[in-house]
Amino acid sequence: MKNITLRDLPGIFHTTDPNDLLLNFVAEQVEVASKASAIILPTFDALESDVLNELSTMFPKLYTIGPLELFHDQISENNGFESIKCNLWKEESECLKWLDSQEPNSVLYVNFGSVINMRHNQLVELAWGLANSKKKFLWVIRPDIVKDGSETLLVPQEIVEETKDRGLMVGWCPQEKVLKHKAVGGFLSHCGWNSTIESISNGVPLICCPFFNDQILNCKYICSEWKFGMVMDSDNVTRDEVEKLVVELIEGEKGKEIRRKAIEWKKMAIEATNVDGSSSLNLEKLVSEVLLLSGRKWQ
């Protein structure tokens, strides 16, 4: 991994205590992984070739089989299989009808995932930035997203009124369907891996606002290596920066550039999951080299 600094790594690696519980837990998991029959990663070879090449020297039984979403899309609805979905929050699918009424690439989708918490002042600055941008947005605001004891409305009523004709706020939504929608022109995200790989699968450029763990490193790769995103400071969210980034993403030259790059990555992700693609071949190898072999051992 090139040009990575300590601050780019998850917080557990910042400790100076050799007895740190989390650090030792991770070290133990690495040791366990070295003895595993297989390690399955939800990514694809073209996206992380350098890292995967290095990992394969330490873990020979490494199988990249992503993006899983694209495999799912290849399964027809009438083949007798049903998807199993799991959400921490109830989806509000009505937002898809709202998206149907919007112009292509005109809506910014905003979602910080299922566990991120924000300070109330951060959320208000974000709201004002979205309002001042004058751009359309679909914003997922979980009821528990603010954890600072604030009893005020999550979003001031003044902003709700200001944006009611161009913005929609919901508690949760079917993200995969939202990112596939032609009206969505960008995604303001915390950069969790699921959101990152789903953005790649659908060719959606990102405004990256990482908070902790792998999100910070994901953001670095999105913006510096894969070049389909722009970074926003999560520690100091300001309405001016939010407005500037949203406008640039939706209508600016930088936005056009990273949208082109996002579409390039989408094409490579599709190639990886085609019949002769790297992820498809790895999935076949996983079945034949690990799953079927393990099954024979138990017969």
N, C-alpha and C positions, 0 to 999 in steps of 0.2 A: 504494500500500500504506500504510494508515493505522497510526499508532502503532508504527512499526517502529524499533527502536534498532540501533546498530551491533552489539551483542552477539547480536542475533537473526539476523544474516547469517552465511553461511559464513566460516570462518577466513581464506580468501584475501583477503577484503575488509578484514581488520584490519591488513594490512601498511602500513608507511609507506615502503617501498622501491619507487620507481616502476619499477625493473628486475626486480621479483619475477617469476619464471618463470611461476608459476601464474596470477597476476593478468594478465599479458600474454597468456597462452594464452586465458583467458576473453575478454579484450577482442578478440582475433583471431577467436574463434568468433562473437562478436556481430556483427562486421563481415561474416563469411562468411554468417551467417544472414540478413542484410539483402539478400543477393543470391540467396538460395535460391528455387527454384520454389515451394516450400511448406514450412511449418513445421507439424508435426503434434504435438499435445499430448494426452496421455492424461488428460484431465479433461473436465468438461462445463460449459456456459455458466452455469447457475444457481449453481454452486459458487463460481466465481471471476469473476463478471461484471465487477467494477470493474477488476481486474488485466487481464483479457482485453481490455476496451475500450481501455485504455491501450496494451497491446502491439500491438493491431491498427493503431494510428496509426503505429507504427514498422515493423511487419511485416504488410503488407496480406494476404498469402497465409497466413493463420493458420487452421488447421483443428483444432477440438477434437472428438475422436472417442472419448471415454471415457464410462463405464468399459468397457474392452474385455472384461472378464469377463462383463458382461451381454450383450454381443453374442454371445460364445461360447455362453452358455446358450441363446440363441435357435436355435442350429443343432442340428437333430435328429441323433440318433446314426446314422440309416440313410440319410444323404444322400450317402454316398460320400466324405466328407471326414474326415480324422483330425487330431487336435491334435498338435502337436509340443511336447513338454515338455523343459525343461532345468533340472536341479538340480545344485548343487554337492555335495549330499549325498544319500544313498539314503533315500528316504521309508520310514517305518515306518507303513504303513496300518492296522496292528492297533489303533492308537489310536482309530479310528473305531468299532470294536466296543465299546471301553470307553465311548466317549461315548454309544453307543446305550443303555447301562444307567443313564444319569444322568438326573436330572430336568431339565425345560426351564429354561434360563437359570441353571443352578446352577454351571456350571464357568467358571473363569477360565482363558483361554488365554494362555500366556506364551511369547513368542518374540522374540529380539532380532536376527533376520535372519541372513544368511549370512556377514557379515564383522566384526560388532562383537566386540570383545574386552573382557573385564572383569577387574578385579583379583579375586583370590581372596576377599578380605575383603568385596568388594561382593556377590559371588555368595552367600557364606554369610549375609550380612545379609538378602539377598532371600529365601533359603531359609527362614530363621527367621521372616521376616514372613509368608510363605505358610503356614508351619506354624501360627503363632500365630493366624492369622485363622480357622482351623478350617473354611475353605471348600475346596471341591473345585477342583482345578487340573490342567491339562494343560500341562506345562512342556517346551519344546524346549531341550535343553542340548547344543550341538555339542561334540564331543570337544576342539576347539581353542579353546573360548570363553575360557579363562583363559590368559594369556600372560605371567605374572609369574614363571615358573620353579618354581611350586609343584608338588611331587610328591605332595601329599596328595590324598585323594579330592575330587572336585569338590564334592560335597554330603556333609557328614558323615553317617555311618551312623545316628547318633542321629535325624537329621531324616528319613532314609529310612524308618526304622522307625515314627516318629511319624506319618507321613503316608501310609503304604502303603495304607490303606483308603479314602483320599479323594483321593490324588494319583497322577498317572502322569507319569513322566519318560522322554522319548524323545530320540534323537539328531537326528531330523528328521521332518517330517510333511507330508502334502498340505494345505497351509494353506488353499487355496480351499475344499476340502471341509470342513475343520474349522470355518471361519468360517460356513459355510452351516448347520452342524449346530444343531438346536434346543436342544441342551444347553448351548451356549456362551452365557454371559451377559455376557462382557466380554473384553477383550484388553489385556494389558500388553505394550506395544510400544515399539520404538526410534523409531517414526514415520518410517521410510523411506516414500517415496511409494507404492510398490507395496502395502505393508501398509495405508497410510492409505486408498487408494482401494478396496482390497478390503474394508476395514471398512465404508466408506460403502456399498458395493454390497450388503452383507449386513445393514446396520443394527445393527452391533455397536459399543457404546460403548468408549472407550479409557481406559486409564491410560497416560499418555505419559511415557516415560523416554528423551529424546533424548540423543545423544552428540556428533554433529558434522554438518558440512555442512548439507544442506537439512532435516535432522531437527529442528533447533531452530526454524526458521521454520514448518515443518509443525505442530509442537507448538503454537506460538503461535496459529496459525489454528484448529487443532482445538479448543483450550480457550477462546480469547477471541472468535473470530469465528463459527465454526460451532457451538460450544458442545455438542459431544458427547464431551468428554474432560476428564480431570483430570490435572494435571501432577505428576510425581515428580522429585526432584532426582537426576540421574544421578551428579553429582560427590560426593554425600554420601548414599548409600543406607543407610537405617537400618531395622531390623526394625520399629520402632514405626510409622514412616511407611507402610511397605509394608502392615502389618496394617490400619492405619486406612483406607487407600485401598481395599484389597481388600474389606473389610467394607462400606464406604460404597457401592462400586460394585455389589456383588451384592445388598445388602438395604436400603441407606439411601435417604433421600428424594432426595439429590443424584444417586444412581445411577439412580433412577427417572426423574428429570428429563432427564439426559443420554441415557438409553435412548430416551425419547420423541423427543428431538431426532435421535438416530441413525436412528430409523425414518423420520422426516420426510425426512432426506437420502436414505435408501434409495429412498423413493417418487419423489423428484425425479430420482435417477439412473436409475430405471426409465423414467420419463417421457422422459428425454433419449435413451434408446436404443430407445424405441418407434418405430413406422414413421414418424410425423410429428414425432418428437422432434428436438431441436437436434443431437445427435450423429449421429443417423441421416441427417439432411439434410446435415450437414457431410461425412459419409462419401461420400454420393452426389456432392456437389460436388467432393470431392477426386478421385474417380474421373474425373468428366467434365471438370473444369477442368485437371487436372494429369496424371494417369496416361494417360488416353486421348489427350490432346493431345500428350503426349510421345511416345506410341507412333506417332502419325501422322507426327511429324517424322522418325522413323527409317525410315519405309516408303519 
